[in-house]
Amino acid sequence: MKRYFFLIIIVISLFISDCLIPGKIIAGNYADYAVRAEFIQKKAVPGDIITLRLSFEVPAGFKLPDNPKITDLNDFDILKKSKRANGIEIDMFVDSMEDINLPGLEIYVYDQNGKQKTLKSNPAVLAVEPLIKVKPAENLLRPIKELIFTEYGIKRILLLVLAAVLIILVIIAIYFIFKYHQRRKSDLKVPAQVPYLKALNRIDELVAPGIPDGRDGKAFCFILSEILREYMGAIRNFNALEMTTHEIAGLVKDKGDIQLLNLLKRIDLVKFADAFMSKTAFEEQVSLSLEYINRTKPKEV
Protein backbone atom coordinates (compact mmCIF):
# COMPACT_ATOMS: atom_id res chain seq x y z
CA MET A 1 0.00 0.00 0.00
CA LYS A 2 2.84 2.37 0.88
CA ARG A 3 4.50 1.53 -2.40
CA TYR A 4 1.39 2.63 -4.35
CA PHE A 5 1.10 5.73 -2.19
CA PHE A 6 4.69 6.80 -2.96
CA LEU A 7 4.17 5.99 -6.63
CA ILE A 8 1.12 8.25 -6.76
CA ILE A 9 3.07 11.02 -5.01
CA ILE A 10 5.89 10.73 -7.54
CA VAL A 11 3.48 10.86 -10.52
CA ILE A 12 1.70 13.92 -9.08
CA SER A 13 5.04 15.63 -8.42
CA LEU A 14 6.19 15.02 -11.97
CA PHE A 15 2.90 16.39 -13.31
CA ILE A 16 3.05 19.51 -11.13
CA SER A 17 6.71 20.18 -11.99
CA ASP A 18 5.93 19.86 -15.68
CA CYS A 19 3.14 22.41 -15.35
CA LEU A 20 5.27 24.84 -13.33
CA ILE A 21 8.24 24.81 -15.77
CA PRO A 22 7.08 27.12 -18.57
CA GLY A 23 9.86 26.59 -21.11
CA LYS A 24 10.66 23.11 -22.28
CA ILE A 25 14.04 21.98 -20.93
CA ILE A 26 16.06 19.50 -22.93
CA ALA A 27 19.26 17.56 -22.46
CA GLY A 28 18.30 15.54 -19.43
CA ASN A 29 18.94 15.83 -15.73
CA TYR A 30 19.52 19.18 -13.98
CA ALA A 31 22.13 17.54 -11.81
CA ASP A 32 24.46 17.50 -14.80
CA TYR A 33 24.44 21.34 -14.91
CA ALA A 34 25.43 23.97 -12.37
CA VAL A 35 22.91 26.41 -13.87
CA ARG A 36 19.24 25.77 -14.50
CA ALA A 37 17.99 27.68 -17.57
CA GLU A 38 14.25 28.13 -18.11
CA PHE A 39 11.88 30.57 -19.80
CA ILE A 40 9.24 32.12 -17.52
CA GLN A 41 6.72 32.26 -20.37
CA LYS A 42 5.19 29.06 -21.70
CA LYS A 43 4.98 30.38 -25.30
CA ALA A 44 5.52 33.58 -27.25
CA VAL A 45 4.70 35.33 -30.49
CA PRO A 46 6.99 37.58 -32.59
CA GLY A 47 7.33 40.97 -30.93
CA ASP A 48 6.97 39.68 -27.36
CA ILE A 49 9.47 40.37 -24.58
CA ILE A 50 10.33 37.13 -22.78
CA THR A 51 12.40 36.44 -19.67
CA LEU A 52 15.11 33.81 -19.39
CA ARG A 53 15.80 32.79 -15.77
CA LEU A 54 19.20 31.33 -14.89
CA SER A 55 19.15 29.79 -11.40
CA PHE A 56 22.43 28.78 -9.72
CA GLU A 57 24.45 29.03 -6.54
CA VAL A 58 27.78 30.85 -6.64
CA PRO A 59 30.47 28.48 -5.29
CA ALA A 60 32.07 29.40 -1.96
CA GLY A 61 34.97 31.80 -2.36
CA PHE A 62 33.79 32.98 -5.78
CA LYS A 63 31.85 36.09 -6.80
CA LEU A 64 29.52 36.94 -9.67
CA PRO A 65 30.56 40.21 -11.45
CA ASP A 66 28.11 43.12 -11.69
CA ASN A 67 27.91 42.59 -15.44
CA PRO A 68 28.34 38.83 -15.71
CA LYS A 69 29.72 37.40 -18.91
CA ILE A 70 27.40 34.81 -20.47
CA THR A 71 28.38 32.97 -23.64
CA ASP A 72 26.25 31.99 -26.68
CA LEU A 73 23.78 34.89 -26.39
CA ASN A 74 25.12 36.86 -29.35
CA ASP A 75 22.33 35.69 -31.66
CA PHE A 76 19.60 36.92 -29.31
CA ASP A 77 18.24 40.47 -28.88
CA ILE A 78 19.06 41.13 -25.22
CA LEU A 79 17.19 44.04 -23.61
CA LYS A 80 18.26 43.83 -19.95
CA LYS A 81 20.14 41.66 -17.44
CA SER A 82 19.10 41.64 -13.77
CA LYS A 83 20.95 39.91 -10.90
CA ARG A 84 18.84 37.98 -8.43
CA ALA A 85 19.62 36.40 -5.07
CA ASN A 86 20.10 33.01 -6.66
CA GLY A 87 20.71 33.75 -10.31
CA ILE A 88 20.15 36.11 -13.24
CA GLU A 89 17.09 37.11 -15.27
CA ILE A 90 17.53 38.20 -18.89
CA ASP A 91 14.83 40.04 -20.87
CA MET A 92 14.90 39.13 -24.56
CA PHE A 93 13.01 40.35 -27.63
CA VAL A 94 11.36 37.78 -29.88
CA ASP A 95 12.32 38.81 -33.43
CA SER A 96 11.73 35.54 -35.26
CA MET A 97 8.83 33.23 -36.05
CA GLU A 98 10.90 30.15 -35.30
CA ASP A 99 11.10 28.45 -31.92
CA ILE A 100 13.81 29.78 -29.63
CA ASN A 101 16.45 27.11 -29.14
CA LEU A 102 18.69 28.16 -26.29
CA PRO A 103 22.02 26.32 -26.30
CA GLY A 104 23.94 25.43 -23.18
CA LEU A 105 25.28 28.65 -21.69
CA GLU A 106 28.44 29.31 -19.72
CA ILE A 107 28.63 31.80 -16.85
CA TYR A 108 31.97 32.89 -15.42
CA VAL A 109 32.55 33.61 -11.72
CA TYR A 110 35.84 34.72 -10.09
CA ASP A 111 37.57 34.37 -6.74
CA GLN A 112 39.64 37.03 -4.96
CA ASN A 113 42.76 36.09 -6.91
CA GLY A 114 40.98 36.45 -10.24
CA LYS A 115 40.74 32.74 -10.80
CA GLN A 116 37.90 31.91 -13.18
CA LYS A 117 35.31 29.18 -12.79
CA THR A 118 32.78 28.21 -15.45
CA LEU A 119 29.16 27.34 -14.64
CA LYS A 120 27.28 25.58 -17.42
CA SER A 121 23.51 25.59 -18.06
CA ASN A 122 21.15 23.18 -19.68
CA PRO A 123 19.70 23.89 -23.18
CA ALA A 124 16.08 25.08 -23.31
CA VAL A 125 13.39 25.63 -25.95
CA LEU A 126 10.51 28.14 -26.11
CA ALA A 127 7.75 27.65 -28.67
CA VAL A 128 7.00 30.68 -30.87
CA GLU A 129 3.58 30.84 -32.51
CA PRO A 130 2.93 32.81 -35.74
CA LEU A 131 0.85 35.98 -35.49
CA ILE A 132 -1.45 34.89 -38.33
CA LYS A 133 -2.88 31.44 -38.00
CA VAL A 134 -3.87 29.67 -41.20
CA LYS A 135 -6.30 26.81 -41.20
CA PRO A 136 -4.96 23.62 -42.78
CA ALA A 137 -7.72 23.68 -45.39
CA GLU A 138 -6.59 27.14 -46.52
CA ASN A 139 -3.12 25.83 -47.32
CA LEU A 140 -4.47 23.68 -50.13
CA LEU A 141 -3.72 24.78 -53.68
CA ARG A 142 -6.54 26.74 -55.25
CA PRO A 143 -7.55 26.53 -58.93
CA ILE A 144 -5.95 29.11 -61.19
CA LYS A 145 -8.41 31.73 -62.39
CA GLU A 146 -8.82 32.40 -66.07
CA LEU A 147 -6.13 34.70 -67.41
CA ILE A 148 -7.31 38.13 -68.56
CA PHE A 149 -6.06 39.31 -71.93
CA THR A 150 -4.80 42.88 -71.40
CA GLU A 151 -3.72 43.92 -74.91
CA TYR A 152 -7.06 45.59 -75.65
CA GLY A 153 -6.90 47.49 -72.39
CA ILE A 154 -3.48 48.93 -73.21
CA LYS A 155 -4.63 49.97 -76.69
CA ARG A 156 -7.69 51.59 -75.22
CA ILE A 157 -5.60 53.59 -72.75
CA LEU A 158 -3.29 54.76 -75.54
CA LEU A 159 -6.29 55.81 -77.63
CA LEU A 160 -7.72 57.78 -74.72
CA VAL A 161 -4.39 59.54 -74.15
CA LEU A 162 -4.10 60.36 -77.86
CA ALA A 163 -7.66 61.69 -77.93
CA ALA A 164 -6.95 63.91 -74.91
CA VAL A 165 -3.80 65.30 -76.57
CA LEU A 166 -5.71 66.03 -79.80
CA ILE A 167 -8.47 67.83 -77.87
CA ILE A 168 -5.89 69.99 -76.09
CA LEU A 169 -4.19 70.85 -79.41
CA VAL A 170 -7.54 71.77 -80.99
CA ILE A 171 -8.38 74.03 -78.04
CA ILE A 172 -4.99 75.76 -78.33
CA ALA A 173 -5.44 76.23 -82.09
CA ILE A 174 -8.94 77.70 -81.61
CA TYR A 175 -7.57 80.09 -78.98
CA PHE A 176 -4.82 81.42 -81.26
CA ILE A 177 -7.20 81.73 -84.22
CA PHE A 178 -9.62 83.71 -82.03
CA LYS A 179 -6.84 86.00 -80.80
CA TYR A 180 -5.65 86.53 -84.40
CA HIS A 181 -9.13 87.58 -85.58
CA GLN A 182 -9.52 89.85 -82.55
CA ARG A 183 -6.23 91.52 -83.42
CA ARG A 184 -7.28 91.92 -87.06
CA LYS A 185 -10.55 93.53 -86.01
CA SER A 186 -8.77 95.94 -83.69
CA ASP A 187 -6.31 96.83 -86.45
CA LEU A 188 -9.17 97.53 -88.85
CA LYS A 189 -10.99 99.68 -86.31
CA VAL A 190 -7.95 101.84 -85.60
CA PRO A 191 -5.97 102.14 -88.85
CA ALA A 192 -2.43 103.38 -88.51
CA GLN A 193 -2.11 107.04 -89.48
CA VAL A 194 0.46 108.12 -92.01
CA PRO A 195 3.16 110.34 -90.41
CA TYR A 196 2.05 113.68 -91.89
CA LEU A 197 -1.63 113.16 -90.91
CA LYS A 198 -0.64 112.19 -87.40
CA ALA A 199 1.58 115.26 -87.08
CA LEU A 200 -1.10 117.63 -88.42
CA ASN A 201 -3.77 116.16 -86.12
CA ARG A 202 -1.54 116.50 -83.08
CA ILE A 203 -0.72 120.14 -83.91
CA ASP A 204 -4.46 120.88 -84.29
CA GLU A 205 -5.07 119.33 -80.84
CA LEU A 206 -2.15 121.35 -79.42
CA VAL A 207 -3.37 124.77 -80.64
CA ALA A 208 -7.06 124.10 -80.03
CA PRO A 209 -7.00 125.54 -76.46
CA GLY A 210 -5.12 128.60 -77.76
CA ILE A 211 -1.55 129.76 -78.28
CA PRO A 212 0.20 130.49 -74.94
CA ASP A 213 1.99 133.73 -74.17
CA GLY A 214 5.29 134.30 -72.38
CA ARG A 215 6.67 131.75 -69.92
CA ASP A 216 3.44 129.74 -69.87
CA GLY A 217 4.47 128.17 -73.18
CA LYS A 218 7.12 125.80 -71.81
CA ALA A 219 4.82 122.76 -71.88
CA PHE A 220 3.63 123.87 -75.33
CA CYS A 221 7.22 123.80 -76.60
CA PHE A 222 7.84 120.30 -75.23
CA ILE A 223 4.81 118.89 -77.09
CA LEU A 224 5.54 120.75 -80.35
CA SER A 225 9.17 119.57 -80.27
CA GLU A 226 8.03 115.97 -79.76
CA ILE A 227 5.61 116.20 -82.74
CA LEU A 228 8.26 117.58 -85.07
CA ARG A 229 10.95 115.12 -83.98
CA GLU A 230 8.61 112.16 -84.39
CA TYR A 231 7.60 113.31 -87.88
CA MET A 232 11.18 113.96 -88.99
CA GLY A 233 12.30 110.55 -87.72
CA ALA A 234 9.42 108.86 -89.59
CA ILE A 235 10.20 110.41 -92.96
CA ARG A 236 14.04 110.32 -92.64
CA ASN A 237 14.25 106.82 -91.05
CA PHE A 238 16.04 107.60 -87.78
CA ASN A 239 14.86 107.85 -84.19
CA ALA A 240 14.86 111.59 -83.70
CA LEU A 241 12.92 111.31 -80.43
CA GLU A 242 15.91 109.65 -78.76
CA MET A 243 18.50 112.04 -80.19
CA THR A 244 19.70 115.51 -79.22
CA THR A 245 19.39 118.45 -81.60
CA HIS A 246 23.14 118.34 -82.12
CA GLU A 247 22.98 114.64 -83.08
CA ILE A 248 20.16 115.31 -85.54
CA ALA A 249 22.23 118.11 -87.13
CA GLY A 250 24.89 115.53 -88.04
CA LEU A 251 22.35 113.50 -90.07
CA VAL A 252 20.17 115.99 -91.98
CA LYS A 253 21.29 117.65 -95.21
CA ASP A 254 18.06 118.81 -96.80
CA LYS A 255 17.52 122.58 -96.68
CA GLY A 256 14.05 122.21 -95.26
CA ASP A 257 15.33 119.83 -92.55
CA ILE A 258 18.02 122.33 -91.59
CA GLN A 259 15.40 125.10 -91.27
CA LEU A 260 13.31 122.85 -89.03
CA LEU A 261 16.43 122.07 -87.02
CA ASN A 262 16.89 125.81 -86.36
CA LEU A 263 13.29 125.93 -85.19
CA LEU A 264 13.97 123.03 -82.79
CA LYS A 265 16.99 124.85 -81.38
CA ARG A 266 14.86 127.93 -80.54
CA ILE A 267 12.26 125.68 -78.95
CA ASP A 268 15.03 124.01 -76.87
CA LEU A 269 15.95 127.40 -75.44
CA VAL A 270 12.43 127.70 -74.03
CA LYS A 271 12.41 124.05 -72.86
CA PHE A 272 15.75 123.98 -71.07
CA ALA A 273 16.97 127.57 -70.68
CA ASP A 274 13.65 129.22 -69.76
CA ALA A 275 14.03 131.70 -72.63
CA PHE A 276 11.13 134.10 -73.17
CA MET A 277 8.97 133.73 -76.29
CA SER A 278 5.97 135.88 -77.11
CA LYS A 279 2.62 134.68 -78.38
CA THR A 280 3.49 135.99 -81.84
CA ALA A 281 6.70 133.98 -81.82
CA PHE A 282 4.75 130.83 -80.83
CA GLU A 283 2.33 131.39 -83.73
CA GLU A 284 5.29 131.74 -86.06
CA GLN A 285 6.74 128.44 -84.78
CA VAL A 286 3.44 126.69 -85.47
CA SER A 287 3.23 128.18 -88.99
CA LEU A 288 6.77 127.08 -89.83
CA SER A 289 6.00 123.60 -88.51
CA LEU A 290 2.87 123.28 -90.68
CA GLU A 291 4.76 124.59 -93.68
CA TYR A 292 7.51 121.95 -93.19
CA ILE A 293 4.99 119.12 -92.88
CA ASN A 294 3.01 120.16 -95.94
CA ARG A 295 6.21 120.57 -97.98
CA THR A 296 7.60 117.10 -97.05
CA LYS A 297 4.39 115.04 -97.24
CA PRO A 298 3.90 112.65 -100.18
CA LYS A 299 3.30 114.44 -103.51
CA GLU A 300 0.25 112.42 -104.50
CA VAL A 301 -1.66 113.56 -101.44
C-alpha positions as a printed Julia matrix, in Angstrom:
301×3 Matrix{Float64}:
   0.0     0.0      0.0
   2.84    2.37     0.88
   4.5     1.53    -2.4
   1.39    2.63    -4.35
   1.1     5.73    -2.19
   4.69    6.8     -2.96
   4.17    5.99    -6.63
   1.12    8.25    -6.76
   3.07   11.02    -5.01
   5.89   10.73    -7.54
   3.48   10.86   -10.52
   1.7    13.92    -9.08
   5.04   15.63    -8.42
   6.19   15.02   -11.97
   2.9    16.39   -13.31
   3.05   19.51   -11.13
   6.71   20.18   -11.99
   5.93   19.86   -15.68
   3.14   22.41   -15.35
   5.27   24.84   -13.33
   8.24   24.81   -15.77
   7.08   27.12   -18.57
   9.86   26.59   -21.11
  10.66   23.11   -22.28
  14.04   21.98   -20.93
  16.06   19.5    -22.93
  19.26   17.56   -22.46
  18.3    15.54   -19.43
  18.94   15.83   -15.73
  19.52   19.18   -13.98
  22.13   17.54   -11.81
  24.46   17.5    -14.8
  24.44   21.34   -14.91
  25.43   23.97   -12.37
  22.91   26.41   -13.87
  19.24   25.77   -14.5
  17.99   27.68   -17.57
  14.25   28.13   -18.11
  11.88   30.57   -19.8
   9.24   32.12   -17.52
   6.72   32.26   -20.37
   5.19   29.06   -21.7
   4.98   30.38   -25.3
   5.52   33.58   -27.25
   4.7    35.33   -30.49
   6.99   37.58   -32.59
   7.33   40.97   -30.93
   6.97   39.68   -27.36
   9.47   40.37   -24.58
  10.33   37.13   -22.78
  12.4    36.44   -19.67
  15.11   33.81   -19.39
  15.8    32.79   -15.77
  19.2    31.33   -14.89
  19.15   29.79   -11.4
  22.43   28.78    -9.72
  24.45   29.03    -6.54
  27.78   30.85    -6.64
  30.47   28.48    -5.29
  32.07   29.4     -1.96
  34.97   31.8     -2.36
  33.79   32.98    -5.78
  31.85   36.09    -6.8
  29.52   36.94    -9.67
  30.56   40.21   -11.45
  28.11   43.12   -11.69
  27.91   42.59   -15.44
  28.34   38.83   -15.71
  29.72   37.4    -18.91
  27.4    34.81   -20.47
  28.38   32.97   -23.64
  26.25   31.99   -26.68
  23.78   34.89   -26.39
  25.12   36.86   -29.35
  22.33   35.69   -31.66
  19.6    36.92   -29.31
  18.24   40.47   -28.88
  19.06   41.13   -25.22
  17.19   44.04   -23.61
  18.26   43.83   -19.95
  20.14   41.66   -17.44
  19.1    41.64   -13.77
  20.95   39.91   -10.9
  18.84   37.98    -8.43
  19.62   36.4     -5.07
  20.1    33.01    -6.66
  20.71   33.75   -10.31
  20.15   36.11   -13.24
  17.09   37.11   -15.27
  17.53   38.2    -18.89
  14.83   40.04   -20.87
  14.9    39.13   -24.56
  13.01   40.35   -27.63
  11.36   37.78   -29.88
  12.32   38.81   -33.43
  11.73   35.54   -35.26
   8.83   33.23   -36.05
  10.9    30.15   -35.3
  11.1    28.45   -31.92
  13.81   29.78   -29.63
  16.45   27.11   -29.14
  18.69   28.16   -26.29
  22.02   26.32   -26.3
  23.94   25.43   -23.18
  25.28   28.65   -21.69
  28.44   29.31   -19.72
  28.63   31.8    -16.85
  31.97   32.89   -15.42
  32.55   33.61   -11.72
  35.84   34.72   -10.09
  37.57   34.37    -6.74
  39.64   37.03    -4.96
  42.76   36.09    -6.91
  40.98   36.45   -10.24
  40.74   32.74   -10.8
  37.9    31.91   -13.18
  35.31   29.18   -12.79
  32.78   28.21   -15.45
  29.16   27.34   -14.64
  27.28   25.58   -17.42
  23.51   25.59   -18.06
  21.15   23.18   -19.68
  19.7    23.89   -23.18
  16.08   25.08   -23.31
  13.39   25.63   -25.95
  10.51   28.14   -26.11
   7.75   27.65   -28.67
   7.0    30.68   -30.87
   3.58   30.84   -32.51
   2.93   32.81   -35.74
   0.85   35.98   -35.49
  -1.45   34.89   -38.33
  -2.88   31.44   -38.0
  -3.87   29.67   -41.2
  -6.3    26.81   -41.2
  -4.96   23.62   -42.78
  -7.72   23.68   -45.39
  -6.59   27.14   -46.52
  -3.12   25.83   -47.32
  -4.47   23.68   -50.13
  -3.72   24.78   -53.68
  -6.54   26.74   -55.25
  -7.55   26.53   -58.93
  -5.95   29.11   -61.19
  -8.41   31.73   -62.39
  -8.82   32.4    -66.07
  -6.13   34.7    -67.41
  -7.31   38.13   -68.56
  -6.06   39.31   -71.93
  -4.8    42.88   -71.4
  -3.72   43.92   -74.91
  -7.06   45.59   -75.65
  -6.9    47.49   -72.39
  -3.48   48.93   -73.21
  -4.63   49.97   -76.69
  -7.69   51.59   -75.22
  -5.6    53.59   -72.75
  -3.29   54.76   -75.54
  -6.29   55.81   -77.63
  -7.72   57.78   -74.72
  -4.39   59.54   -74.15
  -4.1    60.36   -77.86
  -7.66   61.69   -77.93
  -6.95   63.91   -74.91
  -3.8    65.3    -76.57
  -5.71   66.03   -79.8
  -8.47   67.83   -77.87
  -5.89   69.99   -76.09
  -4.19   70.85   -79.41
  -7.54   71.77   -80.99
  -8.38   74.03   -78.04
  -4.99   75.76   -78.33
  -5.44   76.23   -82.09
  -8.94   77.7    -81.61
  -7.57   80.09   -78.98
  -4.82   81.42   -81.26
  -7.2    81.73   -84.22
  -9.62   83.71   -82.03
  -6.84   86.0    -80.8
  -5.65   86.53   -84.4
  -9.13   87.58   -85.58
  -9.52   89.85   -82.55
  -6.23   91.52   -83.42
  -7.28   91.92   -87.06
 -10.55   93.53   -86.01
  -8.77   95.94   -83.69
  -6.31   96.83   -86.45
  -9.17   97.53   -88.85
 -10.99   99.68   -86.31
  -7.95  101.84   -85.6
  -5.97  102.14   -88.85
  -2.43  103.38   -88.51
  -2.11  107.04   -89.48
   0.46  108.12   -92.01
   3.16  110.34   -90.41
   2.05  113.68   -91.89
  -1.63  113.16   -90.91
  -0.64  112.19   -87.4
   1.58  115.26   -87.08
  -1.1   117.63   -88.42
  -3.77  116.16   -86.12
  -1.54  116.5    -83.08
  -0.72  120.14   -83.91
  -4.46  120.88   -84.29
  -5.07  119.33   -80.84
  -2.15  121.35   -79.42
  -3.37  124.77   -80.64
  -7.06  124.1    -80.03
  -7.0   125.54   -76.46
  -5.12  128.6    -77.76
  -1.55  129.76   -78.28
   0.2   130.49   -74.94
   1.99  133.73   -74.17
   5.29  134.3    -72.38
   6.67  131.75   -69.92
   3.44  129.74   -69.87
   4.47  128.17   -73.18
   7.12  125.8    -71.81
   4.82  122.76   -71.88
   3.63  123.87   -75.33
   7.22  123.8    -76.6
   7.84  120.3    -75.23
   4.81  118.89   -77.09
   5.54  120.75   -80.35
   9.17  119.57   -80.27
   8.03  115.97   -79.76
   5.61  116.2    -82.74
   8.26  117.58   -85.07
  10.95  115.12   -83.98
   8.61  112.16   -84.39
   7.6   113.31   -87.88
  11.18  113.96   -88.99
  12.3   110.55   -87.72
   9.42  108.86   -89.59
  10.2   110.41   -92.96
  14.04  110.32   -92.64
  14.25  106.82   -91.05
  16.04  107.6    -87.78
  14.86  107.85   -84.19
  14.86  111.59   -83.7
  12.92  111.31   -80.43
  15.91  109.65   -78.76
  18.5   112.04   -80.19
  19.7   115.51   -79.22
  19.39  118.45   -81.6
  23.14  118.34   -82.12
  22.98  114.64   -83.08
  20.16  115.31   -85.54
  22.23  118.11   -87.13
  24.89  115.53   -88.04
  22.35  113.5    -90.07
  20.17  115.99   -91.98
  21.29  117.65   -95.21
  18.06  118.81   -96.8
  17.52  122.58   -96.68
  14.05  122.21   -95.26
  15.33  119.83   -92.55
  18.02  122.33   -91.59
  15.4   125.1    -91.27
  13.31  122.85   -89.03
  16.43  122.07   -87.02
  16.89  125.81   -86.36
  13.29  125.93   -85.19
  13.97  123.03   -82.79
  16.99  124.85   -81.38
  14.86  127.93   -80.54
  12.26  125.68   -78.95
  15.03  124.01   -76.87
  15.95  127.4    -75.44
  12.43  127.7    -74.03
  12.41  124.05   -72.86
  15.75  123.98   -71.07
  16.97  127.57   -70.68
  13.65  129.22   -69.76
  14.03  131.7    -72.63
  11.13  134.1    -73.17
   8.97  133.73   -76.29
   5.97  135.88   -77.11
   2.62  134.68   -78.38
   3.49  135.99   -81.84
   6.7   133.98   -81.82
   4.75  130.83   -80.83
   2.33  131.39   -83.73
   5.29  131.74   -86.06
   6.74  128.44   -84.78
   3.44  126.69   -85.47
   3.23  128.18   -88.99
   6.77  127.08   -89.83
   6.0   123.6    -88.51
   2.87  123.28   -90.68
   4.76  124.59   -93.68
   7.51  121.95   -93.19
   4.99  119.12   -92.88
   3.01  120.16   -95.94
   6.21  120.57   -97.98
   7.6   117.1    -97.05
   4.39  115.04   -97.24
   3.9   112.65  -100.18
   3.3   114.44  -103.51
   0.25  112.42  -104.5
  -1.66  113.56  -101.44
